Amino acid sequence: MRNKPALTLADAKRVAAAAEAEAAKNGWNVVIAILDDGANLLYLQRMDGTQIGSILVAQEKGRTAVSFKRPSKAFEDVVVGGRQVMLAMPGATPIEGGLPLVYEGEIVGAIGISGVQSSQDGIIAKAGADALAG
């Protein structure tokens, strides 16, 4: 057996705080979902004024990122490139805003953001993910 780093609640809150700071700086209201490496919700935050539909979307973007070990934008790019069949892939939400959370080279979870344009969600997700690495 090997030891693997695990995302803690304190880590999740640190990632979410960095994401929230980026969103607030830009005046964007979003939902921030932090999932563990098993795609289970660890922490969720909905900024004031964010639509409730983004609660599930943020979680699904994060679930996509951790389950497939790549940003949810990778699936969006494939769909935009013409592979519409990807829309039917179980467990894949092809919308930018989900990123794996990596610590010491291991995927320890994911962040999912929803609430503004997907490219803006991606900016916020990156700010959160960078907080774990930094």
MODELLER restraints for C-alpha pairs under 7 A, 6 or more apart:
rsr = mdl.restraints
at = mdl.atoms
rsr.add(forms.Gaussian(group=physical.xy_distance, feature=features.Distance(at['CA:5:A'], at['CA:108:A']), mean=6.79, stdev=0.5))
rsr.add(forms.Gaussian(group=physical.xy_distance, feature=features.Distance(at['CA:6:A'], at['CA:108:A']), mean=5.68, stdev=0.5))
rsr.add(forms.Gaussian(group=physical.xy_distance, feature=features.Distance(at['CA:7:A'], at['CA:36:A']), mean=6.30, stdev=0.5))
rsr.add(forms.Gaussian(group=physical.xy_distance, feature=features.Distance(at['CA:7:A'], at['CA:108:A']), mean=5.67, stdev=0.5))
rsr.add(forms.Gaussian(group=physical.xy_distance, feature=features.Distance(at['CA:7:A'], at['CA:109:A']), mean=6.75, stdev=0.5))
rsr.add(forms.Gaussian(group=physical.xy_distance, feature=features.Distance(at['CA:9:A'], at['CA:42:A']), mean=6.90, stdev=0.5))
rsr.add(forms.Gaussian(group=physical.xy_distance, feature=features.Distance(at['CA:12:A'], at['CA:34:A']), mean=6.08, stdev=0.5))
rsr.add(forms.Gaussian(group=physical.xy_distance, feature=features.Distance(at['CA:12:A'], at['CA:43:A']), mean=6.40, stdev=0.5))
rsr.add(forms.Gaussian(group=physical.xy_distance, feature=features.Distance(at['CA:14:A'], at['CA:131:A']), mean=6.95, stdev=0.5))
rsr.add(forms.Gaussian(group=physical.xy_distance, feature=features.Distance(at['CA:15:A'], at['CA:128:A']), mean=4.49, stdev=0.5))
rsr.add(forms.Gaussian(group=physical.xy_distance, feature=features.Distance(at['CA:15:A'], at['CA:129:A']), mean=6.23, stdev=0.5))
rsr.add(forms.Gaussian(group=physical.xy_distance, feature=features.Distance(at['CA:15:A'], at['CA:131:A']), mean=5.56, stdev=0.5))
rsr.add(forms.Gaussian(group=physical.xy_distance, feature=features.Distance(at['CA:15:A'], at['CA:132:A']), mean=6.06, stdev=0.5))
rsr.add(forms.Gaussian(group=physical.xy_distance, feature=features.Distance(at['CA:16:A'], at['CA:32:A']), mean=6.40, stdev=0.5))
rsr.add(forms.Gaussian(group=physical.xy_distance, feature=features.Distance(at['CA:16:A'], at['CA:128:A']), mean=5.95, stdev=0.5))
rsr.add(forms.Gaussian(group=physical.xy_distance, feature=features.Distance(at['CA:18:A'], at['CA:127:A']), mean=5.96, stdev=0.5))
rsr.add(forms.Gaussian(group=physical.xy_distance, feature=features.Distance(at['CA:18:A'], at['CA:128:A']), mean=4.91, stdev=0.5))
rsr.add(forms.Gaussian(group=physical.xy_distance, feature=features.Distance(at['CA:18:A'], at['CA:131:A']), mean=6.26, stdev=0.5))
rsr.add(forms.Gaussian(group=physical.xy_distance, feature=features.Distance(at['CA:19:A'], at['CA:124:A']), mean=5.14, stdev=0.5))
rsr.add(forms.Gaussian(group=physical.xy_distance, feature=features.Distance(at['CA:19:A'], at['CA:125:A']), mean=6.13, stdev=0.5))
rsr.add(forms.Gaussian(group=physical.xy_distance, feature=features.Distance(at['CA:19:A'], at['CA:127:A']), mean=5.35, stdev=0.5))
rsr.add(forms.Gaussian(group=physical.xy_distance, feature=features.Distance(at['CA:19:A'], at['CA:128:A']), mean=4.31, stdev=0.5))
rsr.add(forms.Gaussian(group=physical.xy_distance, feature=features.Distance(at['CA:22:A'], at['CA:124:A']), mean=5.74, stdev=0.5))
rsr.add(forms.Gaussian(group=physical.xy_distance, feature=features.Distance(at['CA:22:A'], at['CA:127:A']), mean=6.54, stdev=0.5))
rsr.add(forms.Gaussian(group=physical.xy_distance, feature=features.Distance(at['CA:23:A'], at['CA:29:A']), mean=6.55, stdev=0.5))
rsr.add(forms.Gaussian(group=physical.xy_distance, feature=features.Distance(at['CA:23:A'], at['CA:124:A']), mean=6.00, stdev=0.5))
rsr.add(forms.Gaussian(group=physical.xy_distance, feature=features.Distance(at['CA:28:A'], at['CA:116:A']), mean=6.65, stdev=0.5))
rsr.add(forms.Gaussian(group=physical.xy_distance, feature=features.Distance(at['CA:29:A'], at['CA:47:A']), mean=5.51, stdev=0.5))
rsr.add(forms.Gaussian(group=physical.xy_distance, feature=features.Distance(at['CA:29:A'], at['CA:48:A']), mean=6.70, stdev=0.5))
rsr.add(forms.Gaussian(group=physical.xy_distance, feature=features.Distance(at['CA:29:A'], at['CA:49:A']), mean=6.37, stdev=0.5))
rsr.add(forms.Gaussian(group=physical.xy_distance, feature=features.Distance(at['CA:29:A'], at['CA:50:A']), mean=5.26, stdev=0.5))
rsr.add(forms.Gaussian(group=physical.xy_distance, feature=features.Distance(at['CA:29:A'], at['CA:115:A']), mean=6.16, stdev=0.5))
rsr.add(forms.Gaussian(group=physical.xy_distance, feature=features.Distance(at['CA:30:A'], at['CA:46:A']), mean=6.17, stdev=0.5))
rsr.add(forms.Gaussian(group=physical.xy_distance, feature=features.Distance(at['CA:30:A'], at['CA:47:A']), mean=5.62, stdev=0.5))
rsr.add(forms.Gaussian(group=physical.xy_distance, feature=features.Distance(at['CA:30:A'], at['CA:50:A']), mean=5.50, stdev=0.5))
rsr.add(forms.Gaussian(group=physical.xy_distance, feature=features.Distance(at['CA:30:A'], at['CA:113:A']), mean=6.58, stdev=0.5))
rsr.add(forms.Gaussian(group=physical.xy_distance, feature=features.Distance(at['CA:30:A'], at['CA:114:A']), mean=5.47, stdev=0.5))
rsr.add(forms.Gaussian(group=physical.xy_distance, feature=features.Distance(at['CA:30:A'], at['CA:115:A']), mean=4.26, stdev=0.5))
rsr.add(forms.Gaussian(group=physical.xy_distance, feature=features.Distance(at['CA:30:A'], at['CA:116:A']), mean=6.69, stdev=0.5))
rsr.add(forms.Gaussian(group=physical.xy_distance, feature=features.Distance(at['CA:31:A'], at['CA:45:A']), mean=5.65, stdev=0.5))
rsr.add(forms.Gaussian(group=physical.xy_distance, feature=features.Distance(at['CA:31:A'], at['CA:46:A']), mean=4.30, stdev=0.5))
rsr.add(forms.Gaussian(group=physical.xy_distance, feature=features.Distance(at['CA:31:A'], at['CA:47:A']), mean=6.15, stdev=0.5))
rsr.add(forms.Gaussian(group=physical.xy_distance, feature=features.Distance(at['CA:31:A'], at['CA:50:A']), mean=6.83, stdev=0.5))
rsr.add(forms.Gaussian(group=physical.xy_distance, feature=features.Distance(at['CA:31:A'], at['CA:54:A']), mean=6.07, stdev=0.5))
rsr.add(forms.Gaussian(group=physical.xy_distance, feature=features.Distance(at['CA:31:A'], at['CA:55:A']), mean=5.88, stdev=0.5))
rsr.add(forms.Gaussian(group=physical.xy_distance, feature=features.Distance(at['CA:31:A'], at['CA:58:A']), mean=6.28, stdev=0.5))
rsr.add(forms.Gaussian(group=physical.xy_distance, feature=features.Distance(at['CA:31:A'], at['CA:113:A']), mean=5.67, stdev=0.5))
rsr.add(forms.Gaussian(group=physical.xy_distance, feature=features.Distance(at['CA:31:A'], at['CA:114:A']), mean=5.38, stdev=0.5))
rsr.add(forms.Gaussian(group=physical.xy_distance, feature=features.Distance(at['CA:31:A'], at['CA:115:A']), mean=6.20, stdev=0.5))
rsr.add(forms.Gaussian(group=physical.xy_distance, feature=features.Distance(at['CA:32:A'], at['CA:44:A']), mean=5.69, stdev=0.5))
rsr.add(forms.Gaussian(group=physical.xy_distance, feature=features.Distance(at['CA:32:A'], at['CA:45:A']), mean=5.14, stdev=0.5))
rsr.add(forms.Gaussian(group=physical.xy_distance, feature=features.Distance(at['CA:32:A'], at['CA:46:A']), mean=6.38, stdev=0.5))
rsr.add(forms.Gaussian(group=physical.xy_distance, feature=features.Distance(at['CA:32:A'], at['CA:58:A']), mean=6.44, stdev=0.5))
rsr.add(forms.Gaussian(group=physical.xy_distance, feature=features.Distance(at['CA:32:A'], at['CA:112:A']), mean=5.98, stdev=0.5))
rsr.add(forms.Gaussian(group=physical.xy_distance, feature=features.Distance(at['CA:32:A'], at['CA:113:A']), mean=4.93, stdev=0.5))
rsr.add(forms.Gaussian(group=physical.xy_distance, feature=features.Distance(at['CA:33:A'], at['CA:43:A']), mean=5.92, stdev=0.5))
rsr.add(forms.Gaussian(group=physical.xy_distance, feature=features.Distance(at['CA:33:A'], at['CA:44:A']), mean=4.54, stdev=0.5))
rsr.add(forms.Gaussian(group=physical.xy_distance, feature=features.Distance(at['CA:33:A'], at['CA:45:A']), mean=6.55, stdev=0.5))
rsr.add(forms.Gaussian(group=physical.xy_distance, feature=features.Distance(at['CA:33:A'], at['CA:58:A']), mean=5.74, stdev=0.5))
rsr.add(forms.Gaussian(group=physical.xy_distance, feature=features.Distance(at['CA:33:A'], at['CA:59:A']), mean=5.51, stdev=0.5))
rsr.add(forms.Gaussian(group=physical.xy_distance, feature=features.Distance(at['CA:33:A'], at['CA:62:A']), mean=6.93, stdev=0.5))
rsr.add(forms.Gaussian(group=physical.xy_distance, feature=features.Distance(at['CA:33:A'], at['CA:111:A']), mean=5.66, stdev=0.5))
rsr.add(forms.Gaussian(group=physical.xy_distance, feature=features.Distance(at['CA:33:A'], at['CA:112:A']), mean=5.02, stdev=0.5))
rsr.add(forms.Gaussian(group=physical.xy_distance, feature=features.Distance(at['CA:33:A'], at['CA:113:A']), mean=6.40, stdev=0.5))
rsr.add(forms.Gaussian(group=physical.xy_distance, feature=features.Distance(at['CA:34:A'], at['CA:41:A']), mean=6.13, stdev=0.5))
rsr.add(forms.Gaussian(group=physical.xy_distance, feature=features.Distance(at['CA:34:A'], at['CA:42:A']), mean=5.62, stdev=0.5))
rsr.add(forms.Gaussian(group=physical.xy_distance, feature=features.Distance(at['CA:34:A'], at['CA:43:A']), mean=5.07, stdev=0.5))
rsr.add(forms.Gaussian(group=physical.xy_distance, feature=features.Distance(at['CA:34:A'], at['CA:44:A']), mean=6.29, stdev=0.5))
rsr.add(forms.Gaussian(group=physical.xy_distance, feature=features.Distance(at['CA:34:A'], at['CA:110:A']), mean=5.81, stdev=0.5))
rsr.add(forms.Gaussian(group=physical.xy_distance, feature=features.Distance(at['CA:34:A'], at['CA:111:A']), mean=4.66, stdev=0.5))
rsr.add(forms.Gaussian(group=physical.xy_distance, feature=features.Distance(at['CA:34:A'], at['CA:112:A']), mean=6.48, stdev=0.5))
rsr.add(forms.Gaussian(group=physical.xy_distance, feature=features.Distance(at['CA:35:A'], at['CA:41:A']), mean=4.42, stdev=0.5))
rsr.add(forms.Gaussian(group=physical.xy_distance, feature=features.Distance(at['CA:35:A'], at['CA:42:A']), mean=5.06, stdev=0.5))
rsr.add(forms.Gaussian(group=physical.xy_distance, feature=features.Distance(at['CA:35:A'], at['CA:43:A']), mean=6.91, stdev=0.5))
rsr.add(forms.Gaussian(group=physical.xy_distance, feature=features.Distance(at['CA:35:A'], at['CA:62:A']), mean=6.53, stdev=0.5))
rsr.add(forms.Gaussian(group=physical.xy_distance, feature=features.Distance(at['CA:35:A'], at['CA:109:A']), mean=5.27, stdev=0.5))
rsr.add(forms.Gaussian(group=physical.xy_distance, feature=features.Distance(at['CA:35:A'], at['CA:110:A']), mean=5.16, stdev=0.5))
rsr.add(forms.Gaussian(group=physical.xy_distance, feature=features.Distance(at['CA:35:A'], at['CA:111:A']), mean=6.36, stdev=0.5))
rsr.add(forms.Gaussian(group=physical.xy_distance, feature=features.Distance(at['CA:36:A'], at['CA:42:A']), mean=6.11, stdev=0.5))
rsr.add(forms.Gaussian(group=physical.xy_distance, feature=features.Distance(at['CA:36:A'], at['CA:108:A']), mean=6.17, stdev=0.5))
rsr.add(forms.Gaussian(group=physical.xy_distance, feature=features.Distance(at['CA:36:A'], at['CA:109:A']), mean=4.09, stdev=0.5))
rsr.add(forms.Gaussian(group=physical.xy_distance, feature=features.Distance(at['CA:36:A'], at['CA:110:A']), mean=6.54, stdev=0.5))
rsr.add(forms.Gaussian(group=physical.xy_distance, feature=features.Distance(at['CA:37:A'], at['CA:66:A']), mean=6.36, stdev=0.5))
rsr.add(forms.Gaussian(group=physical.xy_distance, feature=features.Distance(at['CA:37:A'], at['CA:107:A']), mean=6.67, stdev=0.5))
rsr.add(forms.Gaussian(group=physical.xy_distance, feature=features.Distance(at['CA:37:A'], at['CA:108:A']), mean=4.83, stdev=0.5))
rsr.add(forms.Gaussian(group=physical.xy_distance, feature=features.Distance(at['CA:37:A'], at['CA:109:A']), mean=4.07, stdev=0.5))
rsr.add(forms.Gaussian(group=physical.xy_distance, feature=features.Distance(at['CA:39:A'], at['CA:63:A']), mean=5.18, stdev=0.5))
rsr.add(forms.Gaussian(group=physical.xy_distance, feature=features.Distance(at['CA:39:A'], at['CA:66:A']), mean=6.19, stdev=0.5))
rsr.add(forms.Gaussian(group=physical.xy_distance, feature=features.Distance(at['CA:39:A'], at['CA:67:A']), mean=6.72, stdev=0.5))
rsr.add(forms.Gaussian(group=physical.xy_distance, feature=features.Distance(at['CA:39:A'], at['CA:109:A']), mean=6.92, stdev=0.5))
rsr.add(forms.Gaussian(group=physical.xy_distance, feature=features.Distance(at['CA:50:A'], at['CA:115:A']), mean=6.27, stdev=0.5))
rsr.add(forms.Gaussian(group=physical.xy_distance, feature=features.Distance(at['CA:51:A'], at['CA:115:A']), mean=6.95, stdev=0.5))
rsr.add(forms.Gaussian(group=physical.xy_distance, feature=features.Distance(at['CA:54:A'], at['CA:114:A']), mean=5.16, stdev=0.5))
rsr.add(forms.Gaussian(group=physical.xy_distance, feature=features.Distance(at['CA:54:A'], at['CA:115:A']), mean=5.66, stdev=0.5))
rsr.add(forms.Gaussian(group=physical.xy_distance, feature=features.Distance(at['CA:57:A'], at['CA:114:A']), mean=6.13, stdev=0.5))
rsr.add(forms.Gaussian(group=physical.xy_distance, feature=features.Distance(at['CA:58:A'], at['CA:112:A']), mean=4.52, stdev=0.5))
rsr.add(forms.Gaussian(group=physical.xy_distance, feature=features.Distance(at['CA:58:A'], at['CA:113:A']), mean=4.67, stdev=0.5))
rsr.add(forms.Gaussian(group=physical.xy_distance, feature=features.Distance(at['CA:58:A'], at['CA:114:A']), mean=4.80, stdev=0.5))
rsr.add(forms.Gaussian(group=physical.xy_distance, feature=features.Distance(at['CA:59:A'], at['CA:112:A']), mean=5.71, stdev=0.5))
rsr.add(forms.Gaussian(group=physical.xy_distance, feature=features.Distance(at['CA:60:A'], at['CA:93:A']), mean=6.26, stdev=0.5))
rsr.add(forms.Gaussian(group=physical.xy_distance, feature=features.Distance(at['CA:61:A'], at['CA:72:A']), mean=6.05, stdev=0.5))
rsr.add(forms.Gaussian(group=physical.xy_distance, feature=features.Distance(at['CA:61:A'], at['CA:93:A']), mean=5.74, stdev=0.5))
rsr.add(forms.Gaussian(group=physical.xy_distance, feature=features.Distance(at['CA:61:A'], at['CA:95:A']), mean=6.95, stdev=0.5))
rsr.add(forms.Gaussian(group=physical.xy_distance, feature=features.Distance(at['CA:61:A'], at['CA:97:A']), mean=6.21, stdev=0.5))
rsr.add(forms.Gaussian(group=physical.xy_distance, feature=features.Distance(at['CA:61:A'], at['CA:98:A']), mean=4.47, stdev=0.5))
rsr.add(forms.Gaussian(group=physical.xy_distance, feature=features.Distance(at['CA:61:A'], at['CA:112:A']), mean=4.99, stdev=0.5))
rsr.add(forms.Gaussian(group=physical.xy_distance, feature=features.Distance(at['CA:62:A'], at['CA:98:A']), mean=4.62, stdev=0.5))
rsr.add(forms.Gaussian(group=physical.xy_distance, feature=features.Distance(at['CA:62:A'], at['CA:99:A']), mean=6.38, stdev=0.5))
rsr.add(forms.Gaussian(group=physical.xy_distance, feature=features.Distance(at['CA:62:A'], at['CA:110:A']), mean=5.12, stdev=0.5))
rsr.add(forms.Gaussian(group=physical.xy_distance, feature=features.Distance(at['CA:62:A'], at['CA:111:A']), mean=4.97, stdev=0.5))
rsr.add(forms.Gaussian(group=physical.xy_distance, feature=features.Distance(at['CA:62:A'], at['CA:112:A']), mean=4.04, stdev=0.5))
rsr.add(forms.Gaussian(group=physical.xy_distance, feature=features.Distance(at['CA:64:A'], at['CA:72:A']), mean=5.92, stdev=0.5))
rsr.add(forms.Gaussian(group=physical.xy_distance, feature=features.Distance(at['CA:64:A'], at['CA:91:A']), mean=6.25, stdev=0.5))
rsr.add(forms.Gaussian(group=physical.xy_distance, feature=features.Distance(at['CA:64:A'], at['CA:92:A']), mean=5.09, stdev=0.5))
rsr.add(forms.Gaussian(group=physical.xy_distance, feature=features.Distance(at['CA:64:A'], at['CA:93:A']), mean=5.97, stdev=0.5))
rsr.add(forms.Gaussian(group=physical.xy_distance, feature=features.Distance(at['CA:64:A'], at['CA:98:A']), mean=6.97, stdev=0.5))
rsr.add(forms.Gaussian(group=physical.xy_distance, feature=features.Distance(at['CA:65:A'], at['CA:71:A']), mean=5.00, stdev=0.5))
rsr.add(forms.Gaussian(group=physical.xy_distance, feature=features.Distance(at['CA:65:A'], at['CA:72:A']), mean=5.39, stdev=0.5))
rsr.add(forms.Gaussian(group=physical.xy_distance, feature=features.Distance(at['CA:65:A'], at['CA:98:A']), mean=5.43, stdev=0.5))
rsr.add(forms.Gaussian(group=physical.xy_distance, feature=features.Distance(at['CA:65:A'], at['CA:99:A']), mean=5.17, stdev=0.5))
rsr.add(forms.Gaussian(group=physical.xy_distance, feature=features.Distance(at['CA:65:A'], at['CA:100:A']), mean=5.15, stdev=0.5))
rsr.add(forms.Gaussian(group=physical.xy_distance, feature=features.Distance(at['CA:65:A'], at['CA:110:A']), mean=6.15, stdev=0.5))
rsr.add(forms.Gaussian(group=physical.xy_distance, feature=features.Distance(at['CA:66:A'], at['CA:100:A']), mean=5.35, stdev=0.5))
rsr.add(forms.Gaussian(group=physical.xy_distance, feature=features.Distance(at['CA:66:A'], at['CA:109:A']), mean=5.88, stdev=0.5))
rsr.add(forms.Gaussian(group=physical.xy_distance, feature=features.Distance(at['CA:66:A'], at['CA:110:A']), mean=5.43, stdev=0.5))
rsr.add(forms.Gaussian(group=physical.xy_distance, feature=features.Distance(at['CA:69:A'], at['CA:100:A']), mean=6.30, stdev=0.5))
rsr.add(forms.Gaussian(group=physical.xy_distance, feature=features.Distance(at['CA:70:A'], at['CA:99:A']), mean=6.68, stdev=0.5))
rsr.add(forms.Gaussian(group=physical.xy_distance, feature=features.Distance(at['CA:70:A'], at['CA:100:A']), mean=6.25, stdev=0.5))
rsr.add(forms.Gaussian(group=physical.xy_distance, feature=features.Distance(at['CA:71:A'], at['CA:98:A']), mean=5.54, stdev=0.5))
rsr.add(forms.Gaussian(group=physical.xy_distance, feature=features.Distance(at['CA:71:A'], at['CA:99:A']), mean=4.54, stdev=0.5))
rsr.add(forms.Gaussian(group=physical.xy_distance, feature=features.Distance(at['CA:71:A'], at['CA:100:A']), mean=6.39, stdev=0.5))
rsr.add(forms.Gaussian(group=physical.xy_distance, feature=features.Distance(at['CA:72:A'], at['CA:93:A']), mean=6.53, stdev=0.5))
rsr.add(forms.Gaussian(group=physical.xy_distance, feature=features.Distance(at['CA:72:A'], at['CA:94:A']), mean=5.63, stdev=0.5))
rsr.add(forms.Gaussian(group=physical.xy_distance, feature=features.Distance(at['CA:72:A'], at['CA:95:A']), mean=5.80, stdev=0.5))
rsr.add(forms.Gaussian(group=physical.xy_distance, feature=features.Distance(at['CA:72:A'], at['CA:96:A']), mean=5.27, stdev=0.5))
rsr.add(forms.Gaussian(group=physical.xy_distance, feature=features.Distance(at['CA:72:A'], at['CA:97:A']), mean=6.47, stdev=0.5))
rsr.add(forms.Gaussian(group=physical.xy_distance, feature=features.Distance(at['CA:72:A'], at['CA:98:A']), mean=4.98, stdev=0.5))
rsr.add(forms.Gaussian(group=physical.xy_distance, feature=features.Distance(at['CA:72:A'], at['CA:99:A']), mean=6.58, stdev=0.5))
rsr.add(forms.Gaussian(group=physical.xy_distance, feature=features.Distance(at['CA:73:A'], at['CA:94:A']), mean=6.31, stdev=0.5))
rsr.add(forms.Gaussian(group=physical.xy_distance, feature=features.Distance(at['CA:73:A'], at['CA:95:A']), mean=5.65, stdev=0.5))
rsr.add(forms.Gaussian(group=physical.xy_distance, feature=features.Distance(at['CA:73:A'], at['CA:96:A']), mean=4.09, stdev=0.5))
rsr.add(forms.Gaussian(group=physical.xy_distance, feature=features.Distance(at['CA:73:A'], at['CA:97:A']), mean=6.92, stdev=0.5))
rsr.add(forms.Gaussian(group=physical.xy_distance, feature=features.Distance(at['CA:75:A'], at['CA:94:A']), mean=4.55, stdev=0.5))
rsr.add(forms.Gaussian(group=physical.xy_distance, feature=features.Distance(at['CA:76:A'], at['CA:94:A']), mean=4.23, stdev=0.5))
rsr.add(forms.Gaussian(group=physical.xy_distance, feature=features.Distance(at['CA:76:A'], at['CA:95:A']), mean=5.16, stdev=0.5))
rsr.add(forms.Gaussian(group=physical.xy_distance, feature=features.Distance(at['CA:76:A'], at['CA:96:A']), mean=6.52, stdev=0.5))
rsr.add(forms.Gaussian(group=physical.xy_distance, feature=features.Distance(at['CA:79:A'], at['CA:86:A']), mean=6.24, stdev=0.5))
rsr.add(forms.Gaussian(group=physical.xy_distance, feature=features.Distance(at['CA:95:A'], at['CA:118:A']), mean=6.43, stdev=0.5))
rsr.add(forms.Gaussian(group=physical.xy_distance, feature=features.Distance(at['CA:96:A'], at['CA:118:A']), mean=5.02, stdev=0.5))
rsr.add(forms.Gaussian(group=physical.xy_distance, feature=features.Distance(at['CA:96:A'], at['CA:119:A']), mean=6.25, stdev=0.5))
rsr.add(forms.Gaussian(group=physical.xy_distance, feature=features.Distance(at['CA:96:A'], at['CA:121:A']), mean=6.76, stdev=0.5))
rsr.add(forms.Gaussian(group=physical.xy_distance, feature=features.Distance(at['CA:96:A'], at['CA:122:A']), mean=5.65, stdev=0.5))
rsr.add(forms.Gaussian(group=physical.xy_distance, feature=features.Distance(at['CA:97:A'], at['CA:112:A']), mean=5.62, stdev=0.5))
rsr.add(forms.Gaussian(group=physical.xy_distance, feature=features.Distance(at['CA:97:A'], at['CA:113:A']), mean=5.06, stdev=0.5))
rsr.add(forms.Gaussian(group=physical.xy_distance, feature=features.Distance(at['CA:97:A'], at['CA:114:A']), mean=6.66, stdev=0.5))
rsr.add(forms.Gaussian(group=physical.xy_distance, feature=features.Distance(at['CA:97:A'], at['CA:118:A']), mean=5.96, stdev=0.5))
rsr.add(forms.Gaussian(group=physical.xy_distance, feature=features.Distance(at['CA:97:A'], at['CA:121:A']), mean=4.67, stdev=0.5))
rsr.add(forms.Gaussian(group=physical.xy_distance, feature=features.Distance(at['CA:97:A'], at['CA:122:A']), mean=4.16, stdev=0.5))
rsr.add(forms.Gaussian(group=physical.xy_distance, feature=features.Distance(at['CA:97:A'], at['CA:125:A']), mean=5.92, stdev=0.5))
rsr.add(forms.Gaussian(group=physical.xy_distance, feature=features.Distance(at['CA:98:A'], at['CA:110:A']), mean=6.94, stdev=0.5))
rsr.add(forms.Gaussian(group=physical.xy_distance, feature=features.Distance(at['CA:98:A'], at['CA:111:A']), mean=5.61, stdev=0.5))
rsr.add(forms.Gaussian(group=physical.xy_distance, feature=features.Distance(at['CA:98:A'], at['CA:112:A']), mean=4.27, stdev=0.5))
rsr.add(forms.Gaussian(group=physical.xy_distance, feature=features.Distance(at['CA:98:A'], at['CA:113:A']), mean=6.36, stdev=0.5))
rsr.add(forms.Gaussian(group=physical.xy_distance, feature=features.Distance(at['CA:98:A'], at['CA:125:A']), mean=6.63, stdev=0.5))
rsr.add(forms.Gaussian(group=physical.xy_distance, feature=features.Distance(at['CA:99:A'], at['CA:110:A']), mean=5.53, stdev=0.5))
rsr.add(forms.Gaussian(group=physical.xy_distance, feature=features.Distance(at['CA:99:A'], at['CA:111:A']), mean=5.45, stdev=0.5))
rsr.add(forms.Gaussian(group=physical.xy_distance, feature=features.Distance(at['CA:99:A'], at['CA:112:A']), mean=6.61, stdev=0.5))
rsr.add(forms.Gaussian(group=physical.xy_distance, feature=features.Distance(at['CA:99:A'], at['CA:125:A']), mean=6.52, stdev=0.5))
rsr.add(forms.Gaussian(group=physical.xy_distance, feature=features.Distance(at['CA:100:A'], at['CA:107:A']), mean=6.30, stdev=0.5))
rsr.add(forms.Gaussian(group=physical.xy_distance, feature=features.Distance(at['CA:100:A'], at['CA:109:A']), mean=5.91, stdev=0.5))
rsr.add(forms.Gaussian(group=physical.xy_distance, feature=features.Distance(at['CA:100:A'], at['CA:110:A']), mean=4.19, stdev=0.5))
rsr.add(forms.Gaussian(group=physical.xy_distance, feature=features.Distance(at['CA:100:A'], at['CA:111:A']), mean=6.47, stdev=0.5))
rsr.add(forms.Gaussian(group=physical.xy_distance, feature=features.Distance(at['CA:101:A'], at['CA:107:A']), mean=5.62, stdev=0.5))
rsr.add(forms.Gaussian(group=physical.xy_distance, feature=features.Distance(at['CA:101:A'], at['CA:108:A']), mean=5.72, stdev=0.5))
rsr.add(forms.Gaussian(group=physical.xy_distance, feature=features.Distance(at['CA:101:A'], at['CA:109:A']), mean=4.99, stdev=0.5))
rsr.add(forms.Gaussian(group=physical.xy_distance, feature=features.Distance(at['CA:101:A'], at['CA:110:A']), mean=4.69, stdev=0.5))
rsr.add(forms.Gaussian(group=physical.xy_distance, feature=features.Distance(at['CA:101:A'], at['CA:111:A']), mean=6.69, stdev=0.5))
rsr.add(forms.Gaussian(group=physical.xy_distance, feature=features.Distance(at['CA:101:A'], at['CA:129:A']), mean=5.68, stdev=0.5))
rsr.add(forms.Gaussian(group=physical.xy_distance, feature=features.Distance(at['CA:102:A'], at['CA:108:A']), mean=5.79, stdev=0.5))
rsr.add(forms.Gaussian(group=physical.xy_distance, feature=features.Distance(at['CA:102:A'], at['CA:133:A']), mean=6.95, stdev=0.5))
rsr.add(forms.Gaussian(group=physical.xy_distance, feature=features.Distance(at['CA:103:A'], at['CA:132:A']), mean=6.93, stdev=0.5))
rsr.add(forms.Gaussian(group=physical.xy_distance, feature=features.Distance(at['CA:103:A'], at['CA:133:A']), mean=6.08, stdev=0.5))
rsr.add(forms.Gaussian(group=physical.xy_distance, feature=features.Distance(at['CA:111:A'], at['CA:125:A']), mean=6.23, stdev=0.5))
rsr.add(forms.Gaussian(group=physical.xy_distance, feature=features.Distance(at['CA:112:A'], at['CA:125:A']), mean=6.55, stdev=0.5))
rsr.add(forms.Gaussian(group=physical.xy_distance, feature=features.Distance(at['CA:113:A'], at['CA:121:A']), mean=5.34, stdev=0.5))
rsr.add(forms.Gaussian(group=physical.xy_distance, feature=features.Distance(at['CA:113:A'], at['CA:125:A']), mean=6.02, stdev=0.5))
rsr.add(forms.Gaussian(group=physical.xy_distance, feature=features.Distance(at['CA:114:A'], at['CA:121:A']), mean=5.85, stdev=0.5))
